[in-house]
Amino acid sequence: MLRSPAFTAPLGLTLLLAAQASGAGLDPVPADTAPVAVFREERPEWDVVLGAGISHQPEYEGSDEMDSSPFPFISLTYGRFGIGPEAFSFAIFDTDRLDLGVSLGYGGGRDPDDIDSGYLDGFAEIDASAIFGARLGYSFGPAEAYVELEHYLGGSDGTSATVGVEYEQDLTARLSLNANLSATFSDDKYMESYFGVTAADALLTGYEPYKAGSGLRRVDLSIGAQYALTERWFVMGEIGVGQLSDDAKDSPIVRDDVQSKATMLVGFRF
């Protein structure tokens, strides 16, 4: 299963788009003659996707208030290089079974002033930062098991690791479905930044002090679909639900430990 190096984009949309884009222009190696470890043929060609969509998700991780917002979308791939909404990326290798990629992006952060519910009024802002990512995947049929790593080079200075399984299936020439089940683990720096309550925070917010340690942060399940309207225009969407766990679930700032999300995107492939 060919994977894009751009694996850090939100809600998995870039994953599905770029995986299909990366396959364009590649000659498949016959299954009865190709060993598993053979590298895919390299044919650097530009693939550009532009689009716009809307997302509906919690205003912060743990909130029971939802926020809907439009967003632009751009995805560019050229050979092993990719540019997505959140990251520059590079595919180190990609075989019929095994793929490995790295990325450098920007994101994270949390500004209490942007949270309309006021649940985090008085908390210090968490700065956004550069994020180094790595992804290793192993394909078996239409499914892939993967491990992803994200390290924040600022802000929380934390590290998170995600293990999961993704399944993709073409139902017709126009319609394809995908599903993803994953578990995310975070270290104490990340957990304390996003779920902890320091003594200073407690004085300003009224929450009880709380120390969040490392461990399983959340388990997520998502289902998505893409439909080709024409040869170049397409529409895709995704719905998902996540269950916060361990110290994240028990944090006093968490108002709902079940986190839902939905995204829809209309795009054009050049």
C-alpha positions as a Python dict, from the first residue, in 0.01 Angstrom:
ca = {
    (1, 'M'): (0, 0, 0),
    (2, 'L'): (167, 316, -120),
    (3, 'R'): (172, 590, 138),
    (4, 'S'): (240, 958, 109),
    (5, 'P'): (517, 1108, 319),
    (6, 'A'): (272, 1379, 416),
    (7, 'F'): (127, 1190, 710),
    (8, 'T'): (74, 1466, 964),
    (9, 'A'): (-213, 1656, 804),
    (10, 'P'): (-532, 1686, 1012),
    (11, 'L'): (-799, 1416, 1011),
    (12, 'G'): (-612, 1190, 774),
    (13, 'L'): (-731, 1370, 459),
    (14, 'T'): (-383, 1427, 320),
    (15, 'L'): (-298, 1061, 381),
    (16, 'L'): (-573, 938, 153),
    (17, 'L'): (-529, 1207, -111),
    (18, 'A'): (-154, 1179, -142),
    (19, 'A'): (-156, 801, -131),
    (20, 'Q'): (-371, 801, -442),
    (21, 'A'): (-169, 1081, -601),
    (22, 'S'): (161, 905, -537),
    (23, 'G'): (37, 601, -722),
    (24, 'A'): (-23, 800, -1040),
    (25, 'G'): (243, 745, -1301),
    (26, 'L'): (396, 437, -1136),
    (27, 'D'): (419, 106, -1319),
    (28, 'P'): (312, -174, -1084),
    (29, 'V'): (552, -466, -1052),
    (30, 'P'): (377, -797, -1127),
    (31, 'A'): (296, -975, -801),
    (32, 'D'): (428, -1308, -924),
    (33, 'T'): (773, -1171, -1014),
    (34, 'A'): (846, -893, -765),
    (35, 'P'): (1011, -966, -429),
    (36, 'V'): (856, -785, -134),
    (37, 'A'): (1159, -563, -70),
    (38, 'V'): (1185, -419, -423),
    (39, 'F'): (1166, -39, -423),
    (40, 'R'): (892, 122, -626),
    (41, 'E'): (996, 280, -952),
    (42, 'E'): (1073, 651, -911),
    (43, 'R'): (909, 887, -1158),
    (44, 'P'): (917, 1240, -1017),
    (45, 'E'): (599, 1411, -1131),
    (46, 'W'): (411, 1699, -978),
    (47, 'D'): (72, 1625, -831),
    (48, 'V'): (-121, 1923, -698),
    (49, 'V'): (-451, 1921, -511),
    (50, 'L'): (-633, 2237, -404),
    (51, 'G'): (-950, 2245, -202),
    (52, 'A'): (-1156, 2390, 79),
    (53, 'G'): (-1349, 2230, 358),
    (54, 'I'): (-1510, 2265, 697),
    (55, 'S'): (-1427, 2090, 1024),
    (56, 'H'): (-1641, 2037, 1334),
    (57, 'Q'): (-1449, 1931, 1645),
    (58, 'P'): (-1397, 2015, 2015),
    (59, 'E'): (-1260, 2365, 2077),
    (60, 'Y'): (-976, 2201, 2271),
    (61, 'E'): (-889, 1842, 2359),
    (62, 'G'): (-1127, 1754, 2642),
    (63, 'S'): (-1390, 2022, 2584),
    (64, 'D'): (-1761, 1950, 2555),
    (65, 'E'): (-1808, 2255, 2333),
    (66, 'M'): (-1768, 2214, 1957),
    (67, 'D'): (-1618, 2455, 1707),
    (68, 'S'): (-1689, 2467, 1333),
    (69, 'S'): (-1442, 2639, 1104),
    (70, 'P'): (-1364, 2650, 731),
    (71, 'F'): (-1014, 2576, 608),
    (72, 'P'): (-818, 2587, 280),
    (73, 'F'): (-640, 2274, 162),
    (74, 'I'): (-328, 2230, -51),
    (75, 'S'): (-124, 1918, -118),
    (76, 'L'): (180, 1903, -346),
    (77, 'T'): (389, 1594, -416),
    (78, 'Y'): (697, 1554, -632),
    (79, 'G'): (865, 1217, -623),
    (80, 'R'): (950, 1149, -260),
    (81, 'F'): (884, 1506, -146),
    (82, 'G'): (552, 1636, -20),
    (83, 'I'): (400, 1957, 110),
    (84, 'G'): (75, 1933, 303),
    (85, 'P'): (-131, 2171, 515),
    (86, 'E'): (89, 2115, 819),
    (87, 'A'): (423, 1973, 708),
    (88, 'F'): (706, 1933, 461),
    (89, 'S'): (778, 1563, 421),
    (90, 'F'): (1011, 1310, 262),
    (91, 'A'): (961, 939, 190),
    (92, 'I'): (1287, 765, 282),
    (93, 'F'): (1171, 444, 118),
    (94, 'D'): (850, 282, 0),
    (95, 'T'): (832, -86, -96),
    (96, 'D'): (534, -309, -166),
    (97, 'R'): (509, -385, 206),
    (98, 'L'): (721, -140, 404),
    (99, 'D'): (739, 240, 398),
    (100, 'L'): (919, 499, 607),
    (101, 'G'): (884, 877, 598),
    (102, 'V'): (985, 1182, 798),
    (103, 'S'): (833, 1529, 819),
    (104, 'L'): (891, 1874, 961),
    (105, 'G'): (583, 2079, 1035),
    (106, 'Y'): (439, 2350, 1254),
    (107, 'G'): (147, 2329, 1491),
    (108, 'G'): (29, 2253, 1839),
    (109, 'G'): (-16, 2533, 2083),
    (110, 'R'): (-324, 2644, 2277),
    (111, 'D'): (-439, 3000, 2336),
    (112, 'P'): (-708, 3034, 2607),
    (113, 'D'): (-826, 3358, 2443),
    (114, 'D'): (-937, 3154, 2139),
    (115, 'I'): (-1160, 2925, 2349),
    (116, 'D'): (-1508, 3078, 2354),
    (117, 'S'): (-1640, 2863, 2639),
    (118, 'G'): (-1401, 3029, 2883),
    (119, 'Y'): (-1313, 2691, 3037),
    (120, 'L'): (-940, 2772, 3018),
    (121, 'D'): (-949, 3139, 3119),
    (122, 'G'): (-647, 3209, 3337),
    (123, 'F'): (-429, 2932, 3196),
    (124, 'A'): (-97, 3023, 3038),
    (125, 'E'): (-75, 3003, 2660),
    (126, 'I'): (106, 2703, 2511),
    (127, 'D'): (316, 2825, 2220),
    (128, 'A'): (294, 2658, 1881),
    (129, 'S'): (619, 2507, 1759),
    (130, 'A'): (797, 2310, 1491),
    (131, 'I'): (714, 1939, 1496),
    (132, 'F'): (943, 1660, 1380),
    (133, 'G'): (757, 1351, 1270),
    (134, 'A'): (838, 999, 1155),
    (135, 'R'): (613, 724, 1023),
    (136, 'L'): (674, 353, 963),
    (137, 'G'): (408, 143, 794),
    (138, 'Y'): (366, -223, 698),
    (139, 'S'): (103, -315, 440),
    (140, 'F'): (-91, -639, 413),
    (141, 'G'): (-355, -644, 143),
    (142, 'P'): (-579, -336, 163),
    (143, 'A'): (-473, -268, 523),
    (144, 'E'): (-166, -114, 683),
    (145, 'A'): (-30, -124, 1037),
    (146, 'Y'): (171, 184, 1128),
    (147, 'V'): (363, 366, 1398),
    (148, 'E'): (390, 746, 1404),
    (149, 'L'): (611, 964, 1620),
    (150, 'E'): (577, 1340, 1682),
    (151, 'H'): (822, 1549, 1883),
    (152, 'Y'): (751, 1916, 1954),
    (153, 'L'): (1060, 2135, 1916),
    (154, 'G'): (917, 2400, 2148),
    (155, 'G'): (585, 2471, 2316),
    (156, 'S'): (522, 2164, 2529),
    (157, 'D'): (855, 2005, 2420),
    (158, 'G'): (659, 1682, 2440),
    (159, 'T'): (659, 1361, 2239),
    (160, 'S'): (366, 1147, 2126),
    (161, 'A'): (357, 806, 1957),
    (162, 'T'): (60, 658, 1772),
    (163, 'V'): (10, 295, 1672),
    (164, 'G'): (-276, 203, 1445),
    (165, 'V'): (-429, 10, 1159),
    (166, 'E'): (-579, 169, 848),
    (167, 'Y'): (-799, 1, 588),
    (168, 'E'): (-886, 134, 241),
    (169, 'Q'): (-1118, -17, -16),
    (170, 'D'): (-1244, 96, -358),
    (171, 'L'): (-1614, 14, -377),
    (172, 'T'): (-1663, 145, -730),
    (173, 'A'): (-1457, 335, -985),
    (174, 'R'): (-1572, 656, -816),
    (175, 'L'): (-1623, 568, -450),
    (176, 'S'): (-1365, 455, -194),
    (177, 'L'): (-1390, 405, 183),
    (178, 'N'): (-1129, 406, 457),
    (179, 'A'): (-1124, 331, 829),
    (180, 'N'): (-860, 394, 1094),
    (181, 'L'): (-820, 262, 1449),
    (182, 'S'): (-535, 403, 1659),
    (183, 'A'): (-399, 453, 2010),
    (184, 'T'): (-186, 753, 2105),
    (185, 'F'): (64, 764, 2391),
    (186, 'S'): (221, 1089, 2518),
    (187, 'D'): (508, 1166, 2753),
    (188, 'D'): (482, 1363, 3077),
    (189, 'K'): (586, 1693, 2911),
    (190, 'Y'): (299, 1679, 2665),
    (191, 'M'): (48, 1555, 2921),
    (192, 'E'): (142, 1812, 3184),
    (193, 'S'): (126, 2096, 2929),
    (194, 'Y'): (-219, 2007, 2791),
    (195, 'F'): (-390, 1833, 3083),
    (196, 'G'): (-205, 1942, 3397),
    (197, 'V'): (-299, 2224, 3636),
    (198, 'T'): (-2, 2391, 3803),
    (199, 'A'): (-22, 2571, 4136),
    (200, 'A'): (-11, 2903, 3950),
    (201, 'D'): (-291, 2788, 3717),
    (202, 'A'): (-500, 2683, 4018),
    (203, 'L'): (-475, 3028, 4175),
    (204, 'L'): (-597, 3197, 3858),
    (205, 'T'): (-856, 2948, 3738),
    (206, 'G'): (-1019, 2786, 4041),
    (207, 'Y'): (-927, 2434, 3927),
    (208, 'E'): (-758, 2201, 4173),
    (209, 'P'): (-386, 2141, 4106),
    (210, 'Y'): (-337, 1831, 3893),
    (211, 'K'): (-26, 1656, 3767),
    (212, 'A'): (-70, 1457, 3446),
    (213, 'G'): (183, 1182, 3382),
    (214, 'S'): (284, 992, 3071),
    (215, 'G'): (76, 707, 2932),
    (216, 'L'): (-209, 625, 2697),
    (217, 'R'): (-369, 956, 2599),
    (218, 'R'): (-651, 848, 2368),
    (219, 'V'): (-794, 580, 2140),
    (220, 'D'): (-950, 691, 1809),
    (221, 'L'): (-1173, 538, 1544),
    (222, 'S'): (-1254, 718, 1218),
    (223, 'I'): (-1435, 633, 895),
    (224, 'G'): (-1398, 829, 573),
    (225, 'A'): (-1508, 827, 210),
    (226, 'Q'): (-1400, 989, -116),
    (227, 'Y'): (-1620, 1028, -423),
    (228, 'A'): (-1497, 1139, -766),
    (229, 'L'): (-1743, 1389, -910),
    (230, 'T'): (-1544, 1416, -1235),
    (231, 'E'): (-1195, 1317, -1348),
    (232, 'R'): (-1051, 1605, -1142),
    (233, 'W'): (-1317, 1719, -895),
    (234, 'F'): (-1385, 1513, -583),
    (235, 'V'): (-1555, 1537, -245),
    (236, 'M'): (-1441, 1358, 68),
    (237, 'G'): (-1541, 1344, 430),
    (238, 'E'): (-1453, 1184, 759),
    (239, 'I'): (-1621, 1125, 1093),
    (240, 'G'): (-1448, 1001, 1404),
    (241, 'V'): (-1470, 950, 1776),
    (242, 'G'): (-1194, 942, 2035),
    (243, 'Q'): (-1186, 820, 2395),
    (244, 'L'): (-951, 1003, 2631),
    (245, 'S'): (-773, 773, 2873),
    (246, 'D'): (-565, 755, 3192),
    (247, 'D'): (-439, 1092, 3321),
    (248, 'A'): (-589, 1279, 3026),
    (249, 'K'): (-938, 1151, 3106),
    (250, 'D'): (-904, 1236, 3476),
    (251, 'S'): (-785, 1595, 3423),
    (252, 'P'): (-1014, 1861, 3577),
    (253, 'I'): (-1011, 2058, 3250),
    (254, 'V'): (-1171, 1766, 3064),
    (255, 'R'): (-1547, 1825, 3036),
    (256, 'D'): (-1614, 1527, 2807),
    (257, 'D'): (-1380, 1231, 2769),
    (258, 'V'): (-1550, 1124, 2444),
    (259, 'Q'): (-1431, 1348, 2160),
    (260, 'S'): (-1610, 1350, 1824),
    (261, 'K'): (-1510, 1516, 1497),
    (262, 'A'): (-1634, 1557, 1140),
    (263, 'T'): (-1470, 1702, 830),
    (264, 'M'): (-1581, 1759, 471),
    (265, 'L'): (-1364, 1872, 180),
    (266, 'V'): (-1417, 1957, -186),
    (267, 'G'): (-1101, 1944, -396),
    (268, 'F'): (-959, 1972, -746),
    (269, 'R'): (-661, 1769, -869),
    (270, 'F'): (-451, 1937, -1139),
}
